[in-house]
Amino acid sequence: MPDSGIGHQQLTLLFDGLLALLTIALLLSLVRVRRRHRRMVQKGMASRSELWSRLTIALLVNFALPVVLLYLTFYVPAWKTLIQHQPRLGFWLTAIVVVLCIKGLVELLLIGSVYQQSEDAKFLARTSEIRTRVVVVGGGIGGLAAARHLDQRLGGRDDVDVTLVNRDNFFLLSPLLFEACSGVLELRHCAQPIRPCLRRVRFIEATVDSVDADRRIVHIIGADDARRELAYAHRRCARGRDQPCADSRIGARADVQDRR
């Protein structure tokens, strides 16, 4: 394979320039993912089929080239020879693959987040024959235990709807953080996702802004910064000592009235 001459050098520089421009374009596309995510949140996802179509497009666009390059690297000896003679080509292709993989993972996570937010919005706007709505505020030790207990006792009833609202989508066992930081335990033993712990209880990842005890409505702010109202017939407050359910506008009567 000739690797000298003016024509070869010009062709190499042109090829490297094109790969550099492609890498820069991918980096700019990665930076704009957040903006596309906002537009996606505004439009929402109408159905599960739209979710699968978006996931398929994201997989094809972002992971097709890495899969092809992996195949060439492991199963085509001539490709290894080409990379050995053209190390800059291998460098730029590796950079493109890394950017594509990062961009693909970010897009997949954002698509899943948008779909979950759309489902939560549909749930909050739903009008049904459910007569009793139970809202558990807080996903700590007390809130998650209460939600699991209600899931076992009331999960099979069609006239009862149980919803758990928490700021994070994971349950954190804070007494074990010291052992995790000291290396005695792995960090995954201190934090567990909430959704797999619940079978029929609805989980909404949102921050509770206030509670209107007179109207029996919990005002929440979703991950997309959208404000929504969650009506309830019964409420279990488990936000901890530092974050009581009653805000400054309502006062402590919110908890007192619910205990009657």
Secondary structure by P-SEA (a helix, b strand, c coil): cccccaaaaaaaaaaaaaaaaaaaaaaaaaaaaaaaaaaaaaaccccaaaaaaaaaaaaaaccaaaaaaaaaacccaaaaaaaaacaaaaaaaaaaaaaaaaaaaaaaaaaaaaaaaaaaaaaaaccccccbbbbbccccaaaaaaaaaaaaaccccccbbbbbbbcccccccccaaaaaaaccccccccccccccccccbbbbbbbbcccccccbbbbbbccccbbbbbbbcbbbbcccccccccccccccaaaaaaac
